[in-house]
């Protein structure tokens, strides 16, 4: 991802921080069947991000010369509360980014009540 950004913006803009919002899809699975959802047509349907891969993404976003992440979003095509390591993912996110958001259908909200309470926008 960062190599693509480098190609687009080139080395002339090294001091310019171009990415301020990052979206990481931690779960492409869902327990709802919303008729408007495009999740069923996604190539990564049924996947959960590996925690080590998540840490690598966070590290790269945090340390790239092309990023100054102001908002870190933990959702895209699935239900994040279905990820068994959601507590750890939220903790890592909050330790590295100033504003963390998460979108949920709230079916598992009680299970992650404590972790979700530190998310900036739910």
Buried (B, 14 or more C-beta within 10 A) or exposed (E): EBEEBBEEBEEEBEEEBBBEEBEBBBBBBBEEEEEEEEBEEBEBEEBBBEBEEBBEBBEBBBEBBBBEBEBBBBBBBBBBBBBEBBBBBBEBBBEBBEBBBBBBBEEBEEEBEEBBEEBBEE
